[in-house]
Amino acid sequence: MAEKPRAKADLLGLVSFAFFLIALGAIFATVPGLSTKIVEFFQSFRVEEIYPGTSFVAPTGNQVAIYEAAYTFSIIIGISQIVVLAARFLIKDTAGRKAESFTGITFWFGAAWGFYSLAAGGLEWFVFLGWVVVLIGISITLRSAVAFATWRKD
């Protein structure tokens, strides 16, 4: 039996992970007391009825600092995904990896909008959760569409 050829290492995936770590470190370094605010955020969760007979957890109190930090993080990651996508086109990377970066851009900028809206008070928690589910669906659909559109028969 012939062995399958090994896939090339995804070096740009490592670059993307490095951007993630840099963004995470930058957010923690620039937002005073963020780790305490994160603990307080999760401790604030209470069960709320979202529909008769249906309950789910939601944070209570003022969580603007958490939402603003998440917004900034999402913007940084979204921008990093643009850089990674451009690099993927320059090195003629696989369609699947390009699609992955493209959907990352969509997801992270969509998440940034959601966090911004939460921080501004224009979005309720449960609407935000619905938005995250929509973003996941959009990301899966876009990844499939981009991969299919750029797929080549060899």
C-alpha positions as YAML, in Angstrom:
chain: A
units: angstrom
residues:
- id: 1
  name: MET
  ca: [0.00, 0.00, 0.00]
- id: 2
  name: ALA
  ca: [1.27, 3.44, -0.84]
- id: 3
  name: GLU
  ca: [1.46, 5.95, 1.95]
- id: 4
  name: LYS
  ca: [-0.46, 9.20, 1.73]
- id: 5
  name: PRO
  ca: [1.75, 12.20, 1.17]
- id: 6
  name: ARG
  ca: [2.13, 14.22, 4.34]
- id: 7
  name: ALA
  ca: [0.40, 17.58, 4.40]
- id: 8
  name: LYS
  ca: [2.68, 20.57, 4.59]
- id: 9
  name: ALA
  ca: [3.00, 22.15, 8.00]
- id: 10
  name: ASP
  ca: [0.73, 25.15, 8.42]
- id: 11
  name: LEU
  ca: [3.30, 27.78, 9.35]
- id: 12
  name: LEU
  ca: [0.76, 30.56, 8.90]
- id: 13
  name: GLY
  ca: [-1.44, 28.72, 11.37]
- id: 14
  name: LEU
  ca: [1.39, 29.15, 13.86]
- id: 15
  name: VAL
  ca: [1.60, 32.84, 12.96]
- id: 16
  name: SER
  ca: [-2.14, 33.09, 13.59]
- id: 17
  name: PHE
  ca: [-1.69, 31.42, 16.98]
- id: 18
  name: ALA
  ca: [1.14, 33.86, 17.77]
- id: 19
  name: PHE
  ca: [-1.20, 36.79, 16.95]
- id: 20
  name: PHE
  ca: [-3.75, 35.23, 19.32]
- id: 21
  name: LEU
  ca: [-1.21, 35.06, 22.16]
- id: 22
  name: ILE
  ca: [0.02, 38.61, 21.48]
- id: 23
  name: ALA
  ca: [-3.55, 39.94, 21.45]
- id: 24
  name: LEU
  ca: [-4.39, 38.10, 24.66]
- id: 25
  name: GLY
  ca: [-1.26, 39.43, 26.38]
- id: 26
  name: ALA
  ca: [-1.88, 42.97, 25.12]
- id: 27
  name: ILE
  ca: [-5.44, 42.97, 26.42]
- id: 28
  name: PHE
  ca: [-4.39, 41.71, 29.85]
- id: 29
  name: ALA
  ca: [-1.51, 44.23, 29.95]
- id: 30
  name: THR
  ca: [-3.67, 47.22, 29.04]
- id: 31
  name: VAL
  ca: [-6.94, 46.58, 30.91]
- id: 32
  name: PRO
  ca: [-6.39, 47.15, 34.63]
- id: 33
  name: GLY
  ca: [-7.70, 44.31, 36.81]
- id: 34
  name: LEU
  ca: [-8.98, 42.27, 33.89]
- id: 35
  name: SER
  ca: [-8.47, 38.90, 35.58]
- id: 36
  name: THR
  ca: [-10.56, 40.09, 38.56]
- id: 37
  name: LYS
  ca: [-13.22, 41.46, 36.21]
- id: 38
  name: ILE
  ca: [-13.38, 38.12, 34.39]
- id: 39
  name: VAL
  ca: [-13.92, 36.26, 37.67]
- id: 40
  name: GLU
  ca: [-16.61, 38.78, 38.67]
- id: 41
  name: PHE
  ca: [-18.23, 38.38, 35.25]
- id: 42
  name: PHE
  ca: [-18.64, 34.63, 35.66]
- id: 43
  name: GLN
  ca: [-19.71, 34.98, 39.30]
- id: 44
  name: SER
  ca: [-22.46, 37.38, 38.19]
- id: 45
  name: PHE
  ca: [-24.26, 34.73, 36.13]
- id: 46
  name: ARG
  ca: [-27.81, 34.03, 37.23]
- id: 47
  name: VAL
  ca: [-30.55, 31.85, 35.80]
- id: 48
  name: GLU
  ca: [-33.15, 33.83, 33.88]
- id: 49
  name: GLU
  ca: [-36.33, 32.66, 32.22]
- id: 50
  name: ILE
  ca: [-36.04, 33.42, 28.51]
- id: 51
  name: TYR
  ca: [-39.31, 31.83, 27.51]
- id: 52
  name: PRO
  ca: [-42.08, 30.30, 29.64]
- id: 53
  name: GLY
  ca: [-40.59, 27.11, 31.00]
- id: 54
  name: THR
  ca: [-37.15, 27.76, 29.48]
- id: 55
  name: SER
  ca: [-34.29, 29.21, 31.51]
- id: 56
  name: PHE
  ca: [-30.67, 29.99, 30.78]
- id: 57
  name: VAL
  ca: [-27.80, 31.79, 32.50]
- id: 58
  name: ALA
  ca: [-26.98, 35.45, 31.92]
- id: 59
  name: PRO
  ca: [-24.54, 37.90, 33.51]
- id: 60
  name: THR
  ca: [-25.93, 40.58, 35.78]
- id: 61
  name: GLY
  ca: [-24.59, 44.01, 36.60]
- id: 62
  name: ASN
  ca: [-22.33, 46.31, 34.63]
- id: 63
  name: GLN
  ca: [-19.96, 44.24, 32.47]
- id: 64
  name: VAL
  ca: [-18.86, 47.00, 30.07]
- id: 65
  name: ALA
  ca: [-15.13, 46.51, 30.79]
- id: 66
  name: ILE
  ca: [-15.35, 42.81, 29.83]
- id: 67
  name: TYR
  ca: [-17.28, 43.57, 26.64]
- id: 68
  name: GLU
  ca: [-14.87, 46.34, 25.65]
- id: 69
  name: ALA
  ca: [-11.87, 44.05, 26.23]
- id: 70
  name: ALA
  ca: [-13.54, 41.31, 24.17]
- id: 71
  name: TYR
  ca: [-14.32, 43.88, 21.44]
- id: 72
  name: THR
  ca: [-10.68, 44.99, 21.25]
- id: 73
  name: PHE
  ca: [-9.46, 41.39, 21.26]
- id: 74
  name: SER
  ca: [-11.87, 40.51, 18.43]
- id: 75
  name: ILE
  ca: [-10.73, 43.47, 16.32]
- id: 76
  name: ILE
  ca: [-7.05, 42.53, 16.79]
- id: 77
  name: ILE
  ca: [-7.72, 38.91, 15.84]
- id: 78
  name: GLY
  ca: [-9.85, 39.98, 12.85]
- id: 79
  name: ILE
  ca: [-7.04, 42.20, 11.56]
- id: 80
  name: SER
  ca: [-4.51, 39.42, 12.10]
- id: 81
  name: GLN
  ca: [-6.70, 37.09, 10.04]
- id: 82
  name: ILE
  ca: [-6.64, 39.63, 7.17]
- id: 83
  name: VAL
  ca: [-2.83, 39.59, 7.31]
- id: 84
  name: VAL
  ca: [-2.75, 35.79, 7.40]
- id: 85
  name: LEU
  ca: [-5.23, 35.53, 4.49]
- id: 86
  name: ALA
  ca: [-3.12, 37.89, 2.38]
- id: 87
  name: ALA
  ca: [-0.05, 35.79, 3.16]
- id: 88
  name: ARG
  ca: [-1.94, 32.62, 2.22]
- id: 89
  name: PHE
  ca: [-2.68, 34.09, -1.22]
- id: 90
  name: LEU
  ca: [0.94, 35.22, -1.64]
- id: 91
  name: ILE
  ca: [2.32, 31.74, -0.95]
- id: 92
  name: LYS
  ca: [-0.51, 30.06, -2.90]
- id: 93
  name: ASP
  ca: [-1.72, 28.10, 0.12]
- id: 94
  name: THR
  ca: [-4.51, 25.51, -0.10]
- id: 95
  name: ALA
  ca: [-8.13, 26.50, -0.63]
- id: 96
  name: GLY
  ca: [-9.10, 25.02, 2.71]
- id: 97
  name: ARG
  ca: [-6.61, 27.17, 4.59]
- id: 98
  name: LYS
  ca: [-7.66, 30.28, 2.70]
- id: 99
  name: ALA
  ca: [-11.28, 29.49, 3.52]
- id: 100
  name: GLU
  ca: [-10.35, 29.04, 7.17]
- id: 101
  name: SER
  ca: [-8.73, 32.48, 7.31]
- id: 102
  name: PHE
  ca: [-11.61, 34.09, 5.42]
- id: 103
  name: THR
  ca: [-14.19, 32.70, 7.81]
- id: 104
  name: GLY
  ca: [-12.00, 33.76, 10.73]
- id: 105
  name: ILE
  ca: [-12.22, 37.34, 9.48]
- id: 106
  name: THR
  ca: [-16.00, 37.09, 9.25]
- id: 107
  name: PHE
  ca: [-16.38, 35.53, 12.69]
- id: 108
  name: TRP
  ca: [-14.04, 37.85, 14.59]
- id: 109
  name: PHE
  ca: [-15.39, 41.09, 13.08]
- id: 110
  name: GLY
  ca: [-18.93, 39.82, 13.65]
- id: 111
  name: ALA
  ca: [-18.05, 39.02, 17.26]
- id: 112
  name: ALA
  ca: [-16.50, 42.48, 17.62]
- id: 113
  name: TRP
  ca: [-19.80, 44.05, 16.51]
- id: 114
  name: GLY
  ca: [-21.65, 41.93, 19.09]
- id: 115
  name: PHE
  ca: [-19.30, 42.88, 21.93]
- id: 116
  name: TYR
  ca: [-19.42, 46.56, 20.91]
- id: 117
  name: SER
  ca: [-23.22, 46.45, 20.93]
- id: 118
  name: LEU
  ca: [-23.24, 44.76, 24.34]
- id: 119
  name: ALA
  ca: [-20.89, 47.40, 25.75]
- id: 120
  name: ALA
  ca: [-23.00, 50.23, 24.30]
- id: 121
  name: GLY
  ca: [-26.18, 48.74, 25.73]
- id: 122
  name: GLY
  ca: [-27.71, 48.20, 22.29]
- id: 123
  name: LEU
  ca: [-27.86, 44.43, 22.56]
- id: 124
  name: GLU
  ca: [-29.20, 42.14, 25.27]
- id: 125
  name: TRP
  ca: [-27.28, 39.06, 26.41]
- id: 126
  name: PHE
  ca: [-29.60, 36.51, 24.86]
- id: 127
  name: VAL
  ca: [-29.68, 38.35, 21.53]
- id: 128
  name: PHE
  ca: [-25.87, 38.32, 21.64]
- id: 129
  name: LEU
  ca: [-25.88, 34.53, 22.18]
- id: 130
  name: GLY
  ca: [-28.19, 34.18, 19.19]
- id: 131
  name: TRP
  ca: [-25.80, 36.35, 17.17]
- id: 132
  name: VAL
  ca: [-22.90, 34.05, 18.09]
- id: 133
  name: VAL
  ca: [-24.90, 31.04, 16.84]
- id: 134
  name: VAL
  ca: [-25.65, 32.92, 13.60]
- id: 135
  name: LEU
  ca: [-21.94, 33.79, 13.22]
- id: 136
  name: ILE
  ca: [-20.98, 30.15, 13.63]
- id: 137
  name: GLY
  ca: [-23.51, 29.17, 10.95]
- id: 138
  name: ILE
  ca: [-22.28, 31.92, 8.61]
- id: 139
  name: SER
  ca: [-18.68, 30.86, 9.17]
- id: 140
  name: ILE
  ca: [-19.41, 27.22, 8.36]
- id: 141
  name: THR
  ca: [-21.37, 28.19, 5.25]
- id: 142
  name: LEU
  ca: [-18.71, 30.62, 4.04]
- id: 143
  name: ARG
  ca: [-15.91, 28.14, 4.62]
- id: 144
  name: SER
  ca: [-17.73, 25.54, 2.58]
- id: 145
  name: ALA
  ca: [-18.56, 28.03, -0.19]
- id: 146
  name: VAL
  ca: [-15.02, 29.43, -0.43]
- id: 147
  name: ALA
  ca: [-13.46, 25.96, -0.35]
- id: 148
  name: PHE
  ca: [-15.88, 24.76, -3.04]
- id: 149
  name: ALA
  ca: [-15.34, 27.85, -5.23]
- id: 150
  name: THR
  ca: [-11.56, 27.49, -5.10]
- id: 151
  name: TRP
  ca: [-11.43, 23.70, -5.25]
- id: 152
  name: ARG
  ca: [-9.46, 22.27, -8.15]
- id: 153
  name: LYS
  ca: [-9.60, 18.74, -9.51]
- id: 154
  name: ASP
  ca: [-6.12, 17.35, -9.82]
...
